[in-house]
Amino acid sequence: MRVGAHPAGAGGGEGAERRDELLDLLRGYGHEVWTVEGDDPADVHRQLAAAFDEAHDDIREIQRAAREDGDVERRPWPMILLVTPKGWTGPHEVDGVLVEGTWRAHQVPLAATRENDAHRAQLEEWMRSYRPEELFDERGELVASLRALSPAGTRRMSANPHANGGLLRRPLALRDFRERAVEVTAPGASVHEATRVFGEYLTDVIRDNPDNFRIFGPDETASNRLDAVYEVTDKVFAGRIEEVDEHLAPAGRVVEMLSEHTCQGWLEGYLLTGRHGVFSCYEAFIHLVDSMVNQHAKWLKITDGIEWRPPIASLNYLLTSHVWRQDHNGFSHQDPGFIDHVVNKKAEVVRVYLPPDTNTLLSTMRHCLASTQYINVVVAGKQPSFDWLDAEAADLHCARGLGIWDWASSGGDDPDVVIACAGDVPTIEALAAVSILRERLPELAVRFVNVVDLMRLQDDTEHPHGLSHRDFDTVFTQDKPVIFAYHGYPWLVHRLTYRRTNHHNIHVRGYKEEGTTTTPFDMVMMNDLDRYHLVMDVIDRVPELGSRAASLRQEMGDTRHRARAWTREHGEDIPEVRDWSWTSEAPARGDSPSTTANAASPTDDN
């Protein structure tokens, strides 16, 4: 750590009590602090060389004790505190104003060198203070004596494989996700917690890759239903472990700390040194790493064009505890905007997936874990939810990225309306709306489309996964109303589809910054994403319906009012929502993906 020292008379000098506070802070972080301080370059260089030697010896001894003696007791890790003036060895004063040792050293110290002779002379004096004639020969090349000091081969920073992790990366050994897939006898006939099943798949990943895969997260592995991994590993913990602690050990493949930006930094470092990982986080709080993912995306974009940098493993986010199921936490935990943030990055780098059920999540994550040079954002709920697709259908659907679900469609190949969806909760509401339309307006031809790969909506000239205009029109039609139920902010779908032939007919429902601590169905009603409002949208936008369906539209509005009143009185959703199922093979009430569901984790904090 470097601390800027103030020169005598500059004001704001560092008192002894402030230094003591800083040293106490660093020791509290677990460091043994070596202080190097001064303003004479030769003296500081001698101090720094000695400190490096001491720190290096300490680190080697800690490593030897752990690797040879099995001594994993936590010891203070060396840290060098370098205290030198700001702008050290630069211009001391400019135009009679003190620069060295002040905040001005962080600005451009000599801003008028083109037109100010005095500034130009100071710049020359400054540059000559480095004695370039001793460093370079007449051809401008580094002198031989200094060239000889450079390390050779992989000891060079640019050639060190630990700084070029693609050289060290070994592909993960990944089993077929079908080994962990759930049985689906019919769409909606069973219910599972998607992330809990994925947690079982992760146990296989850890078993088969014991030294190059980790799970990172801000203290949420169990809450996010991934706790099956504790059958095969523990949370790594360097502190004292008490008898009451569970799944803590000096070594483990789960790395948790309630600090999203720290987890992001750990995972980036792990990937950049040739390993693999996944970052599991509550959807609303992943925003804490926005600026960090920006820089990683830029780095990936640049290194894609550098031949000597082999690809590294993808940065994989699993965002759960999402916006639509914050039954206990409320408005503060409701924000799906990380998707919007990520899609602003270079198209060659970013991927966004919204698997609608358990098997599509397994297929998606297996694909993401095998990929390289991407930022993969996967959003999936952890609460009990319907299973729609068996393993084969799920894998095919994920390969397509989006597709027509024939079993949920009606009326053949010439639909009157397209109902589309992306996300697990929007899929439930869209299918529930279709079931109402089938019963009440059987003559209406409905095409049902589910989107799992969000970037398929963009055209193929803008994103590698984008559909051509012809293929998009084939699925969404050129002239029929499209009612789109979307997981996040609705305007993102409009951004991705604005070039499409039928964009003027696409109507999107999604999150509108309305939320509170309430039931799942009340939450979707607050944002007009519920099944009854989707039916109303269809009636409003299919010209052939018009006044012919006025009675049904009125009934849908009345049902919304009744549902809201029921929630306020009973604290749960109305029975027809709570017990709804797509098929006659309805799951038991306790397994319903509504507010009355009995979570498999009794201590879950949502």
C-alpha positions as CSV (number, residue, x, y, z in Angstrom):
1,M,0.0,0.0,0.0
2,R,1.3,3.5,-0.8
3,V,0.4,6.5,1.3
4,G,1.2,10.0,0.2
5,A,3.4,11.9,2.6
6,H,3.1,15.7,3.0
7,P,6.3,17.8,3.1
8,A,7.0,20.1,6.0
9,G,5.0,23.3,5.8
10,A,2.5,21.9,3.3
11,G,-0.3,21.6,5.8
12,G,-2.4,18.5,6.4
13,G,0.6,16.5,7.7
14,E,0.0,13.0,8.9
15,G,0.1,12.9,12.7
16,A,1.4,10.0,14.7
17,E,-2.1,9.1,15.9
18,R,-3.3,8.7,12.3
19,R,-0.4,6.5,11.4
20,D,-1.2,4.3,14.4
21,E,-4.8,4.1,13.3
22,L,-3.7,3.0,9.8
23,L,-1.3,0.4,11.2
24,D,-4.0,-0.9,13.5
25,L,-6.4,-1.2,10.5
26,L,-3.9,-3.1,8.4
27,R,-3.0,-5.5,11.3
28,G,-6.7,-6.0,11.8
29,Y,-6.9,-7.1,8.2
30,G,-4.3,-9.8,9.1
31,H,-1.1,-8.2,7.9
32,E,2.4,-7.8,9.4
33,V,3.3,-4.3,8.2
34,W,6.7,-3.3,6.9
35,T,7.0,0.5,6.6
36,V,9.3,2.1,4.0
37,E,9.3,5.9,4.3
38,G,11.3,8.9,3.1
39,D,11.9,11.4,0.3
40,D,15.5,10.6,-0.6
41,P,15.3,8.1,-3.6
42,A,18.5,6.2,-2.7
43,D,17.5,5.7,0.9
44,V,14.0,4.7,0.0
45,H,15.3,2.2,-2.6
46,R,17.5,0.6,0.0
47,Q,14.6,0.3,2.5
48,L,12.3,-1.1,-0.2
49,A,14.8,-3.8,-1.3
50,A,15.3,-4.9,2.3
51,A,11.5,-5.0,2.9
52,F,10.9,-7.0,-0.3
53,D,13.5,-9.6,0.9
54,E,11.9,-9.8,4.3
55,A,8.4,-10.2,2.9
56,H,9.5,-12.8,0.4
57,D,11.2,-14.9,3.1
58,D,8.1,-14.6,5.3
59,I,5.8,-15.8,2.5
60,R,8.0,-18.7,1.6
61,E,8.1,-19.8,5.2
62,I,4.3,-19.7,5.5
63,Q,4.0,-21.7,2.3
64,R,6.6,-24.2,3.4
65,A,5.0,-24.8,6.8
66,A,1.6,-25.4,5.2
67,R,2.8,-27.6,2.3
68,E,5.5,-29.6,4.2
69,D,4.4,-29.6,7.8
70,G,0.6,-29.3,7.3
71,D,0.6,-26.2,9.5
72,V,-2.4,-24.2,8.3
73,E,-2.7,-22.0,11.3
74,R,-3.4,-18.5,10.1
75,R,-0.4,-16.2,10.2
76,P,-0.1,-12.5,9.5
77,W,0.7,-12.0,5.8
78,P,3.3,-9.4,5.0
79,M,2.3,-6.0,3.7
80,I,4.7,-3.2,2.7
81,L,3.5,0.3,3.6
82,L,5.3,2.8,1.2
83,V,5.2,6.4,2.5
84,T,6.5,8.9,-0.1
85,P,5.5,12.4,-1.3
86,K,2.8,12.7,-3.9
87,G,4.4,13.5,-7.2
88,W,7.7,12.4,-5.9
89,T,10.7,13.5,-8.0
90,G,8.5,15.6,-10.2
91,P,8.4,19.4,-10.4
92,H,8.6,20.7,-6.8
93,E,7.0,24.0,-7.6
94,V,5.3,25.4,-10.7
95,D,4.7,29.1,-11.2
96,G,5.6,29.6,-7.5
97,V,2.9,27.1,-6.3
98,L,3.9,24.0,-4.4
99,V,3.1,20.8,-6.4
100,E,5.2,17.9,-5.0
101,G,3.5,16.4,-1.9
102,T,0.2,18.1,-2.6
103,W,-3.1,17.2,-4.3
104,R,-1.8,19.2,-7.4
105,A,0.6,16.3,-8.1
106,H,-2.5,14.3,-9.2
107,Q,-3.2,16.9,-11.9
108,V,-1.2,17.7,-15.1
109,P,1.7,19.5,-13.4
110,L,3.0,21.4,-16.5
111,A,-0.1,22.1,-18.6
112,A,1.3,24.8,-20.9
113,T,4.5,23.4,-22.3
114,R,3.6,24.3,-25.9
115,E,3.4,28.0,-25.3
116,N,5.2,28.6,-22.0
117,D,9.0,28.6,-22.2
118,A,9.4,28.2,-18.4
119,H,7.1,25.2,-18.3
120,R,8.9,23.6,-21.2
121,A,12.3,24.2,-19.5
122,Q,10.9,22.6,-16.3
123,L,9.7,19.6,-18.3
124,E,13.1,19.1,-19.9
125,E,14.8,19.4,-16.5
126,W,12.4,16.9,-15.1
127,M,12.9,14.4,-17.9
128,R,16.7,14.8,-17.8
129,S,16.6,14.0,-14.1
130,Y,16.1,10.4,-15.0
131,R,19.6,10.5,-16.8
132,P,18.4,8.9,-20.1
133,E,21.9,9.0,-21.5
134,E,22.8,6.3,-18.9
135,L,19.8,4.1,-19.8
136,F,19.8,4.2,-23.6
137,D,22.4,4.1,-26.3
138,E,22.7,6.3,-29.4
139,R,20.1,4.2,-31.2
140,G,17.6,4.7,-28.4
141,E,17.8,1.1,-27.3
142,L,18.2,0.0,-23.7
143,V,21.9,-0.4,-22.8
144,A,23.2,-3.9,-22.6
145,S,23.9,-3.9,-18.9
146,L,20.2,-3.2,-18.2
147,R,18.9,-5.6,-20.8
148,A,20.9,-8.3,-19.1
149,L,18.9,-7.7,-15.9
150,S,15.6,-8.7,-17.6
151,P,14.3,-12.1,-16.8
152,A,14.2,-14.7,-19.5
153,G,11.5,-17.1,-20.8
154,T,8.4,-17.6,-18.6
155,R,10.0,-15.4,-15.9
156,R,9.1,-12.4,-18.1
157,M,5.8,-10.8,-17.0
158,S,4.3,-11.0,-20.4
159,A,5.3,-14.6,-20.8
160,N,4.5,-15.8,-17.3
161,P,1.7,-18.4,-17.8
162,H,0.1,-17.3,-14.4
163,A,-0.4,-13.9,-16.0
164,N,-1.7,-15.5,-19.2
165,G,-4.2,-18.0,-17.7
166,G,-5.4,-19.3,-21.0
167,L,-2.0,-21.2,-21.3
168,L,-2.8,-23.0,-18.0
169,R,-6.6,-23.5,-18.5
170,R,-7.8,-27.1,-18.5
171,P,-11.3,-27.6,-19.8
172,L,-13.7,-28.7,-17.0
173,A,-14.7,-32.4,-16.9
174,L,-18.5,-31.9,-17.3
175,R,-21.0,-34.8,-17.1
176,D,-24.1,-34.9,-19.2
177,F,-26.7,-32.8,-17.4
178,R,-29.2,-35.5,-18.2
179,E,-27.8,-37.5,-15.3
180,R,-29.3,-34.9,-12.9
181,A,-32.3,-33.9,-15.0
182,V,-35.8,-34.2,-13.5
183,E,-38.5,-36.4,-15.0
184,V,-41.2,-34.5,-16.8
185,T,-44.2,-36.7,-17.7
186,A,-46.2,-33.8,-19.0
187,P,-45.7,-30.0,-19.1
188,G,-46.5,-28.6,-15.7
189,A,-47.1,-32.0,-14.1
190,S,-44.3,-31.7,-11.6
191,V,-42.6,-29.0,-9.5
192,H,-38.9,-28.6,-8.5
193,E,-36.6,-25.9,-7.2
194,A,-34.4,-25.3,-10.2
195,T,-31.3,-24.1,-8.4
196,R,-31.5,-26.9,-5.8
197,V,-31.3,-29.5,-8.7
198,F,-28.5,-27.5,-10.2
199,G,-26.7,-27.7,-6.9
200,E,-26.7,-31.4,-7.2
201,Y,-25.1,-31.1,-10.6
202,L,-22.5,-28.8,-9.1
203,T,-21.5,-31.6,-6.7
204,D,-20.5,-33.6,-9.8
205,V,-18.5,-30.7,-11.1
206,I,-16.6,-30.3,-7.9
207,R,-15.9,-34.1,-7.6
208,D,-14.6,-34.2,-11.2
209,N,-12.6,-31.0,-11.0
210,P,-11.3,-30.9,-7.4
211,D,-8.5,-28.4,-8.0
212,N,-9.7,-25.9,-10.7
213,F,-13.3,-25.0,-9.9
214,R,-14.8,-22.8,-7.2
215,I,-18.2,-21.3,-6.3
216,F,-18.1,-17.7,-5.2
217,G,-20.9,-15.8,-3.5
218,P,-21.8,-13.3,-0.8
219,D,-22.9,-15.7,1.9
220,E,-25.8,-17.1,0.0
221,T,-24.9,-20.6,-1.2
222,A,-27.5,-22.3,1.0
223,S,-30.1,-19.6,0.6
224,N,-29.8,-19.9,-3.2
225,R,-30.4,-23.7,-2.8
226,L,-26.9,-24.8,-3.9
227,D,-26.2,-26.4,-0.5
228,A,-25.9,-29.9,-2.0
229,V,-22.3,-29.0,-2.7
230,Y,-21.5,-29.3,1.0
231,E,-21.8,-33.1,0.5
232,V,-18.4,-32.9,-1.3
233,T,-16.7,-29.7,-0.1
234,D,-16.7,-27.0,2.5
235,K,-16.5,-23.2,2.7
236,V,-12.9,-22.2,2.9
237,F,-12.3,-20.3,6.1
238,A,-9.0,-18.9,7.5
239,G,-10.3,-17.9,10.9
240,R,-11.0,-19.8,14.1
241,I,-13.7,-22.5,13.6
242,E,-16.1,-23.1,16.4
243,E,-18.0,-26.3,17.3
244,V,-21.3,-24.7,16.2
245,D,-20.0,-23.8,12.7
246,E,-21.0,-26.0,9.8
247,H,-19.3,-26.7,6.5
248,L,-16.3,-24.5,7.4
249,A,-12.7,-25.7,6.8
250,P,-9.2,-24.4,6.0
251,A,-9.7,-25.7,2.5
252,G,-12.9,-25.9,0.4
253,R,-14.3,-25.1,-3.0
254,V,-16.9,-22.6,-1.8
255,V,-15.7,-19.1,-1.2
256,E,-18.1,-16.8,0.6
257,M,-17.9,-13.3,1.9
258,L,-20.7,-10.8,2.3
259,S,-19.0,-8.4,-0.2
260,E,-20.0,-8.7,-3.8
261,H,-17.1,-6.7,-5.1
262,T,-14.6,-8.9,-3.2
263,C,-16.2,-12.1,-4.6
264,Q,-16.0,-10.5,-8.1
265,G,-12.3,-9.8,-7.7
266,W,-11.6,-13.3,-6.4
267,L,-13.4,-14.9,-9.3
268,E,-11.8,-12.7,-11.9
269,G,-8.3,-13.5,-10.5
270,Y,-9.2,-17.2,-10.5
271,L,-10.3,-17.1,-14.1
272,L,-7.3,-15.0,-15.2
273,T,-4.9,-17.6,-13.8
274,G,-6.5,-20.4,-15.7
275,R,-9.2,-21.8,-13.5
276,H,-13.1,-21.9,-13.6
277,G,-15.9,-20.7,-11.4
278,V,-19.4,-19.5,-10.9
279,F,-20.7,-16.4,-9.0
280,S,-24.0,-17.0,-7.3
281,C,-25.8,-13.9,-6.1
282,Y,-29.1,-12.3,-5.3
283,E,-30.2,-10.5,-8.5
284,A,-30.7,-7.1,-6.9
285,F,-27.3,-6.9,-5.3
286,I,-25.1,-8.0,-8.3
287,H,-25.2,-4.3,-9.3
288,L,-22.5,-3.7,-6.7
289,V,-20.0,-5.1,-9.3
290,D,-21.2,-3.0,-12.3
291,S,-18.0,-1.1,-12.8
292,M,-15.9,-4.3,-12.3
293,V,-17.8,-6.3,-14.9
294,N,-17.4,-3.3,-17.3
295,Q,-13.6,-3.6,-17.1
296,H,-13.6,-7.4,-17.5
297,A,-15.8,-7.0,-20.6
298,K,-13.4,-4.5,-22.1
299,W,-10.5,-6.8,-21.3
300,L,-12.2,-9.7,-23.0
301,K,-13.0,-7.6,-26.0
302,I,-9.4,-6.5,-26.4
303,T,-7.8,-9.9,-25.8
304,D,-10.1,-11.6,-28.3
305,G,-7.8,-10.0,-30.9
306,I,-4.5,-10.9,-29.3
307,E,-3.1,-14.1,-30.8
308,W,-0.7,-14.9,-27.9
309,R,-3.5,-14.8,-25.3
310,P,-5.4,-18.1,-25.4
311,P,-9.0,-17.9,-24.1
312,I,-9.8,-18.0,-20.4
313,A,-12.9,-19.6,-18.9
314,S,-16.1,-17.5,-19.0
315,L,-17.3,-15.3,-16.1
316,N,-20.5,-17.0,-15.1
317,Y,-23.2,-15.3,-13.0
318,L,-26.1,-17.3,-11.6
319,L,-28.6,-14.7,-10.4
320,T,-31.4,-16.1,-8.2
321,S,-33.6,-14.8,-5.4
322,H,-34.9,-12.6,-8.2
323,V,-37.2,-9.7,-8.6
324,W,-40.5,-11.7,-8.7
325,R,-40.0,-13.8,-5.6
326,Q,-39.0,-11.5,-2.8
327,D,-41.9,-12.5,-0.6
328,H,-40.1,-11.6,2.6
329,N,-37.5,-9.0,1.6
330,G,-39.6,-6.6,-0.5
331,F,-38.9,-3.6,-2.6
332,S,-35.2,-3.2,-1.6
333,H,-34.5,-6.7,-3.1
334,Q,-36.3,-6.1,-6.4
335,D,-34.1,-5.0,-9.3
336,P,-33.6,-6.9,-12.6
337,G,-31.5,-4.2,-14.2
338,F,-28.1,-6.0,-14.3
339,I,-29.3,-7.6,-17.6
340,D,-29.7,-4.1,-19.0
341,H,-26.2,-3.1,-17.8
342,V,-24.5,-6.2,-19.3
343,V,-26.2,-6.0,-22.8
344,N,-24.5,-2.6,-23.3
345,K,-21.2,-4.3,-23.5
346,K,-19.7,-5.7,-26.8
347,A,-22.0,-8.3,-28.4
348,E,-19.1,-10.8,-28.9
349,V,-18.6,-10.9,-25.2
350,V,-22.0,-11.0,-23.4
351,R,-24.7,-13.7,-23.2
352,V,-27.9,-13.5,-21.2
353,Y,-30.1,-16.6,-20.5
354,L,-33.5,-16.8,-18.8
355,P,-34.2,-20.6,-18.4
356,P,-37.9,-21.2,-17.7
357,D,-37.6,-24.4,-15.6
358,T,-35.2,-26.9,-14.0
359,N,-34.0,-28.8,-17.1
360,T,-33.4,-25.7,-19.2
361,L,-31.3,-24.3,-16.3
362,L,-29.2,-27.5,-16.2
363,S,-28.7,-27.4,-20.0
364,T,-27.8,-23.7,-19.9
365,M,-25.4,-23.9,-17.0
366,R,-23.6,-26.9,-18.5
367,H,-23.1,-24.9,-21.7
368,C,-21.9,-21.8,-19.8
369,L,-19.4,-23.8,-17.7
370,A,-17.8,-25.2,-20.8
371,S,-17.6,-21.8,-22.6
372,T,-14.7,-19.4,-22.8
373,Q,-14.2,-15.6,-23.3
374,Y,-17.8,-14.7,-22.4
375,I,-19.7,-13.0,-19.6
376,N,-22.7,-15.3,-19.1
377,V,-25.6,-14.0,-17.1
378,V,-28.2,-16.7,-16.1
379,V,-31.3,-15.7,-14.1
380,A,-33.3,-18.5,-12.5
381,G,-35.6,-18.6,-9.5
382,K,-34.9,-20.8,-6.5
383,Q,-38.5,-21.3,-5.4
384,P,-40.7,-24.3,-6.3
385,S,-41.8,-23.9,-9.9
386,F,-43.4,-26.0,-12.6
387,D,-41.3,-28.3,-14.9
388,W,-42.2,-27.7,-18.6
389,L,-39.7,-29.6,-20.7
390,D,-38.1,-33.0,-20.3
391,A,-34.3,-33.2,-20.7
392,E,-34.2,-33.7,-24.5
393,A,-36.8,-31.0,-25.2
394,A,-34.9,-28.7,-22.8
395,D,-31.6,-29.2,-24.5
396,L,-33.1,-28.6,-28.0
397,H,-34.9,-25.5,-26.8
398,C,-31.7,-24.1,-25.3
399,A,-29.8,-24.8,-28.5
400,R,-32.4,-22.9,-30.5
401,G,-32.4,-20.1,-28.0
402,L,-36.1,-19.4,-28.5
403,G,-38.9,-21.5,-30.0
404,I,-42.6,-22.2,-30.4
405,W,-44.1,-24.5,-27.8
406,D,-46.6,-26.4,-29.9
407,W,-48.2,-28.0,-26.9
408,A,-49.1,-24.5,-25.6
409,S,-50.2,-23.1,-29.0
410,S,-53.5,-23.5,-30.8
411,G,-55.0,-22.8,-34.2
412,G,-52.3,-24.0,-36.6
413,D,-49.7,-22.0,-38.4
414,D,-51.6,-18.8,-38.9
415,P,-52.0,-17.3,-35.4
416,D,-54.2,-14.3,-34.5
417,V,-51.8,-13.4,-31.7
418,V,-48.3,-14.4,-30.5
419,I,-47.8,-14.7,-26.7
420,A,-44.1,-14.6,-25.9
421,C,-42.2,-14.8,-22.6
422,A,-38.7,-14.8,-21.1
423,G,-38.1,-15.8,-17.5
424,D,-39.6,-18.4,-15.2
425,V,-42.3,-16.3,-13.6
426,P,-43.3,-14.6,-16.9
427,T,-43.6,-18.1,-18.4
428,I,-46.1,-19.2,-15.7
429,E,-48.2,-16.1,-16.2
430,A,-48.1,-16.3,-20.0
431,L,-49.1,-20.0,-20.0
432,A,-51.9,-19.3,-17.5
433,A,-53.2,-16.5,-19.8
434,V,-53.1,-19.0,-22.7
435,S,-55.2,-21.5,-20.7
436,I,-57.8,-18.8,-20.1
437,L,-57.9,-17.9,-23.8
438,R,-58.2,-21.5,-24.8
439,E,-61.2,-22.0,-22.5
440,R,-63.0,-18.6,-23.1
441,L,-62.0,-17.8,-26.7
442,P,-61.4,-21.3,-28.3
443,E,-61.6,-19.9,-31.8
444,L,-58.6,-17.6,-31.2
445,A,-55.4,-18.9,-32.8
446,V,-52.5,-18.4,-30.3
447,R,-48.8,-19.0,-30.9
448,F,-46.8,-19.5,-27.8
449,V,-43.1,-18.5,-27.9
450,N,-40.5,-18.9,-25.1
451,V,-37.2,-17.1,-25.2
452,V,-34.3,-18.6,-23.2
453,D,-31.4,-16.8,-24.9
454,L,-32.3,-13.2,-24.8
455,M,-29.9,-12.1,-27.4
456,R,-31.8,-14.1,-30.1
457,L,-34.1,-11.1,-30.1
458,Q,-31.4,-8.8,-31.6
459,D,-30.7,-9.1,-35.3
460,D,-27.8,-11.1,-36.6
461,T,-25.9,-8.1,-37.8
462,E,-25.7,-6.8,-34.2
463,H,-25.1,-10.0,-32.1
464,P,-23.7,-13.4,-33.0
465,H,-26.7,-15.1,-31.5
466,G,-29.2,-12.8,-33.2
467,L,-31.9,-14.1,-35.5
468,S,-32.0,-13.0,-39.1
469,H,-35.0,-10.8,-39.9
470,R,-36.5,-13.7,-42.0
471,D,-36.2,-16.2,-39.1
472,F,-37.6,-13.6,-36.6
473,D,-40.6,-12.9,-38.8
474,T,-41.2,-16.6,-39.2
475,V,-41.6,-17.0,-35.4
476,F,-43.1,-13.7,-34.4
477,T,-44.9,-12.9,-37.7
478,Q,-44.8,-9.8,-39.8
479,D,-48.1,-8.3,-38.8
480,K,-49.8,-10.0,-35.8
481,P,-49.9,-8.6,-32.3
482,V,-47.2,-9.9,-30.0
483,I,-47.8,-9.8,-26.2
484,F,-44.4,-10.3,-24.5
485,A,-44.1,-11.2,-20.8
486,Y,-40.6,-10.3,-19.8
487,H,-38.6,-10.9,-16.6
488,G,-36.9,-7.4,-16.4
489,Y,-37.5,-3.9,-17.5
490,P,-39.8,-3.9,-20.6
491,W,-37.9,-1.3,-22.6
492,L,-34.9,-3.7,-23.1
493,V,-37.0,-5.9,-25.3
494,H,-38.0,-2.9,-27.4
495,R,-34.3,-1.9,-27.6
496,L,-33.4,-5.4,-28.9
497,T,-36.2,-5.6,-31.4
498,Y,-36.6,-2.0,-32.7
499,R,-35.3,-3.0,-36.2
500,R,-37.8,-5.9,-36.6
501,T,-40.5,-5.7,-39.2
502,N,-43.3,-6.1,-36.6
503,H,-41.8,-4.0,-33.9
504,H,-44.8,-1.7,-33.8
505,N,-47.0,-4.6,-32.9
506,I,-44.8,-5.8,-30.0
507,H,-46.2,-5.0,-26.6
508,V,-44.1,-5.8,-23.5
509,R,-45.0,-6.3,-19.9
510,G,-42.3,-6.5,-17.3
511,Y,-41.0,-4.9,-14.1
512,K,-42.1,-1.2,-13.7
513,E,-40.4,-0.4,-10.3
514,E,-43.5,-1.4,-8.4
515,G,-42.9,-3.7,-5.4
516,T,-43.3,-4.4,-1.8
517,T,-43.3,-7.3,0.7
518,T,-46.3,-9.3,-0.7
519,T,-47.4,-12.5,-2.4
520,P,-46.0,-13.7,-5.7
521,F,-49.2,-13.0,-7.7
522,D,-49.8,-9.6,-6.1
523,M,-46.2,-8.8,-7.2
524,V,-46.9,-9.5,-10.8
525,M,-50.3,-7.7,-10.6
526,M,-48.5,-4.6,-9.3
527,N,-46.5,-4.6,-12.5
528,D,-49.3,-5.6,-14.9
529,L,-47.5,-8.9,-15.8
530,D,-50.3,-11.1,-14.4
531,R,-52.3,-13.6,-16.5
532,Y,-55.5,-11.5,-16.3
533,H,-53.8,-8.4,-17.6
534,L,-52.2,-10.4,-20.4
535,V,-55.6,-11.6,-21.5
536,M,-56.8,-8.0,-21.4
537,D,-53.8,-7.0,-23.6
538,V,-54.7,-9.7,-26.1
539,I,-58.3,-8.5,-26.3
540,D,-57.1,-4.9,-26.7
541,R,-54.7,-5.7,-29.6
542,V,-56.5,-8.4,-31.7
543,P,-58.7,-6.4,-34.0
544,E,-61.1,-9.3,-34.6
545,L,-62.0,-9.4,-30.9
546,G,-63.1,-5.9,-30.1
547,S,-66.4,-5.6,-28.4
548,R,-67.0,-9.3,-28.9
549,A,-64.8,-10.1,-25.9
550,A,-65.8,-7.1,-23.8
551,S,-67.5,-9.2,-21.2
552,L,-64.3,-11.3,-20.8
553,R,-62.2,-8.2,-20.5
554,Q,-64.4,-6.8,-17.8
555,E,-64.3,-10.1,-16.0
556,M,-60.5,-10.1,-16.1
557,G,-60.4,-6.6,-14.5
558,D,-62.9,-7.7,-11.8
559,T,-60.8,-10.8,-11.0
560,R,-57.7,-8.6,-10.6
561,H,-59.6,-6.5,-8.0
562,R,-60.8,-9.6,-6.2
563,A,-57.4,-11.1,-6.2
564,R,-55.9,-8.0,-4.6
565,A,-58.6,-7.8,-1.9
566,W,-58.2,-11.5,-1.1
567,T,-54.4,-11.0,-0.7
568,R,-55.0,-8.2,1.8
569,E,-57.5,-10.2,3.8
570,H,-55.9,-13.7,3.8
571,G,-52.2,-13.0,3.2
572,E,-52.0,-15.5,0.3
573,D,-53.1,-15.6,-3.3
574,I,-56.6,-16.5,-4.5
575,P,-57.3,-20.2,-4.8
576,E,-57.6,-20.2,-8.6
577,V,-54.0,-18.8,-8.8
578,R,-52.6,-20.7,-5.9
579,D,-53.9,-24.1,-7.2
580,W,-53.5,-23.4,-11.0
581,S,-51.9,-26.0,-13.1
582,W,-51.4,-26.4,-16.9
583,T,-52.5,-30.0,-17.0
584,S,-54.9,-32.2,-15.1
585,E,-51.9,-33.9,-13.4
586,A,-51.8,-31.0,-10.9
587,P,-49.0,-31.1,-8.3
588,A,-50.0,-31.2,-4.7
589,R,-50.9,-27.8,-3.1
590,G,-47.8,-27.8,-1.0
591,D,-45.7,-28.0,-4.1
592,S,-47.5,-25.1,-5.8
593,P,-45.2,-22.3,-7.1
594,S,-47.3,-19.7,-5.2
595,T,-47.1,-18.1,-1.8
596,T,-48.4,-21.2,0.0
597,A,-45.5,-23.3,-1.2
598,N,-43.6,-25.2,1.4
599,A,-39.9,-24.5,0.8
600,A,-37.6,-27.5,1.2
601,S,-35.3,-25.3,3.3
602,P,-37.2,-24.4,6.5
603,T,-34.6,-21.8,7.5
604,D,-34.6,-20.1,4.1
605,D,-34.4,-16.3,4.3
606,N,-35.6,-15.9,0.7
